[in-house]
Every structure is written in structure tokens, then in C-alpha cells.
């Protein structure tokens, strides 16, 4: 017969073992191991994720290129606007200062006279213009002015006459007939130096000349025009030509 002790030993149930993932200290060890492994990852992996930030310097390098274009726009053509048309003549040589001022006064008065609404206004403007012209001339003399011959001819006595354009629609000229020339003595006698020079020329010749302007009766200068309006807009001035030379 078996003893009770042996029966009790056989019938006793062995205590069941817990599975490993149900043990609390296993999870603690696993957590600690995960933290340690995370801290020892190579820094190169972290650096690779931050490399796109290096693209920002590229945007700053383009800024100087935009600023360099500004000085180029500031170099304008302002000096070109300082030149005036009167400093240049269409006759090969620059205008003398006195001649340039003479022409400027005529051109300014021309526009004012054309804008006048009454004959009285035109007359006043014209007389004021001639007074200003005589102040420029001083002793009524033109020295080494430049121009272009527009007419060369002779009267019935064989004396020469000449017309010289000193600017568009502005002329210095002699009388062309003896009757008009009485008292003014602008016709050029045969054998004079001016006569000989005119013999060598044709019309439309650029010249340098000197002249004595003739004093007028109604105006400060003697007008070659028959009508006052023409004298205002297309003036001709009577003068004795004392020197002339082609260029």
C-alpha cells in the first residue's frame, strides 16, 4: 500500500512559471536598454537630416548682384542737355559770343512778336528788340562773324553787293542799288579787297566777315525789309562789309 505521503506528493500541482513578457523587471531592463541604444546612435545620421538648412546662404549671395545695377542707372546723359544750338553754327565755325547773343535776341523776340495780338504790341516789341541788339553791338561793329553767302551781284555801276545769312532767316546785307545806298555807302567798289574776294566766291559759300552796321532812322539799326512784320520775323540788316574770306 502506498503511503499518504506518497499520494500527496504525486497529487501536488507544481507552481506554473510566468511567461517572460509578463515579468515587470524584464520591461524595466528593456526600457533602459532602449534608452542606452538611442543615446549611442552615430551623429552622422542626425547631421544628414539637418543638411537642407545649408541652402539659405545661396539666397543671400544674389543680393549684391542686384545692387550693382544701381550705379549704372545713375550715370545719366545730363551733360548733353547743357549744350545750346547757338554754340554751334551751320557754317563750319562756332559763333563768336557777340554774334550768338545777337541771334538769340532776334529768335526770342520773333516768338513774342508772332504771339502779339495788336500792331501796337508788335511795334513795341520790335523797337525793344533793336535797342537790345545795339547794346550787344556796342560800336555797331561785327568782328569776324561767320555766315553763308546767299546773294552776290553787281549794280549798274559795276559795284558789288552781297547778302550773308548769319542764322536761318537772319541776314546782314548791302544795298543792291545806288538809289537806296545814298548816304549809306554799302555798295562795294571795284578794286577793293572785299570786291576781289567776292569775285572768287559763288553763292552758298561759308565765310568769315566783319561789318559796320548802318544806324536806322525809325529803328536802332537800318532795316533792309520793306515791311515791319518781315523785319520782325525775317530781318535783314544793312551794313558795310569791311572784310570777307571764304572758309
TORRODREN-497796 format. One record per residue (C-alpha): x negated, y, z negated. Coordinates in steps of 0.1 Angstrom, whole numbers. Each point is the difference from the previous one (the first is absolute). Layout:
N
px_py_pz
X_Y_Z;
...
//
This chain:
247
px_py_pz
0_0_0;
-12_34_7;
-3_25_-27;
19_31_-3;
-31_20_4;
-7_-15_33;
35_6_12;
-2_36_-10;
-33_4_17;
14_-14_33;
32_20_-1;
-17_33_-8;
1_26_28;
-33_16_10;
2_38_-1;
3_14_36;
-28_22_13;
9_36_13;
-8_8_36;
-30_24_5;
19_29_14;
23_0_-31;
-29_6_-23;
-3_36_-11;
-37_2_-4;
-4_-13_36;
17_32_13;
-21_22_-21;
-32_-16_14;
13_4_35;
9_37_-5;
-35_7_-14;
-16_-18_30;
21_20_25;
-11_33_-16;
-36_-10_1;
1_-11_36;
18_33_10;
-28_21_-16;
-28_-18_17;
13_4_36;
-27_15_23;
3_39_4;
-3_-4_38;
36_-12_2;
12_31_-18;
-22_23_22;
15_-14_32;
34_11_-10;
-11_36_-6;
-20_6_32;
29_16_20;
-4_31_-22;
-32_8_18;
20_13_30;
7_33_-17;
-35_16_7;
7_-4_37;
28_25_-1;
-22_26_-17;
-26_-2_27;
24_13_26;
5_34_-18;
-33_16_10;
8_-7_37;
32_21_-2;
-17_29_-17;
-28_3_26;
25_10_27;
10_32_-19;
-32_20_8;
4_-7_37;
35_16_1;
-13_31_-19;
-25_9_28;
25_20_21;
-5_22_30;
5_33_-19;
-32_17_14;
14_-4_36;
30_23_-9;
-24_29_-9;
-10_7_36;
19_26_19;
7_3_37;
-16_34_2;
-34_-13_-11;
0_-18_34;
4_17_33;
10_-17_33;
-29_19_17;
-30_-21_-10;
-13_21_-29;
16_7_-34;
18_33_-6;
-20_28_-17;
17_9_-33;
13_34_13;
15_-16_30;
17_-28_-20;
16_26_-23;
11_21_30;
18_-31_15;
15_-10_-34;
16_33_-5;
16_-1_35;
13_-35_-4;
15_8_-34;
17_32_13;
13_-19_30;
21_-24_-20;
13_29_-22;
9_21_31;
18_-29_16;
21_-4_-31;
10_37_-2;
36_8_6;
-2_37_11;
-22_21_22;
-9_21_-30;
-14_-30_-18;
-20_-11_31;
-15_35_4;
-10_3_-37;
-16_-35_0;
-19_8_33;
-15_32_-13;
-10_-15_-33;
-17_-28_19;
-21_24_21;
-10_20_-31;
-13_-33_-15;
-18_-9_32;
-18_34_1;
-12_-6_-36;
-15_-33_10;
-18_16_30;
-12_30_-20;
-18_20_27;
22_-15_28;
-28_-23_11;
-1_-37_6;
-35_-16_-2;
-7_-33_17;
35_-13_0;
9_-32_20;
27_-6_26;
9_-11_35;
3_21_32;
36_-1_13;
-4_26_27;
-30_15_19;
6_25_28;
-7_34_15;
19_32_7;
1_21_32;
-33_17_-10;
-18_-33_-4;
-1_2_-38;
4_-32_-19;
28_-8_-25;
2_-30_-22;
25_-16_-25;
-13_-22_-28;
21_-23_-21;
-12_-1_-36;
28_-24_-12;
31_-14_16;
22_30_10;
-25_26_-12;
-22_19_24;
-26_27_2;
-1_17_34;
-9_30_21;
24_20_22;
3_-14_35;
6_34_18;
-16_34_-1;
32_19_-8;
7_-19_-33;
-37_2_-8;
-1_38_0;
-16_11_-33;
-7_-36_-12;
-29_-9_24;
4_-38_-3;
-5_-9_37;
-35_-14_4;
-22_18_26;
-20_-18_26;
-37_-6_-9;
6_-1_-38;
-11_-30_-20;
35_-11_-8;
10_3_37;
-30_-23_10;
10_-26_-26;
36_0_13;
-12_-6_35;
-14_-34_-12;
32_-11_-16;
33_-14_10;
32_1_-19;
4_-24_-28;
-36_4_-12;
-9_-1_-37;
-18_32_-9;
-16_19_-29;
7_38_2;
-1_33_-18;
25_28_5;
12_34_-12;
37_1_-6;
18_31_13;
21_19_-25;
37_2_7;
25_28_-1;
31_-17_-14;
-20_-28_-17;
-34_-2_-16;
-12_-19_31;
6_6_37;
25_-26_12;
-2_-16_35;
36_-12_-1;
28_21_15;
26_-11_-26;
-4_1_-38;
16_-34_-4;
-26_-15_23;
-27_18_-19;
12_-16_-32;
2_-36_13;
-26_-1_28;
-22_30_-7;
-27_14_23;
-25_25_-13;
-18_25_22;
-37_1_-6;
-33_10_16;
-21_-32_5;
-36_9_-9;
-15_-36_2;
10_-33_14;
-17_-33_6;
13_-34_10;
-7_-29_-23;
//
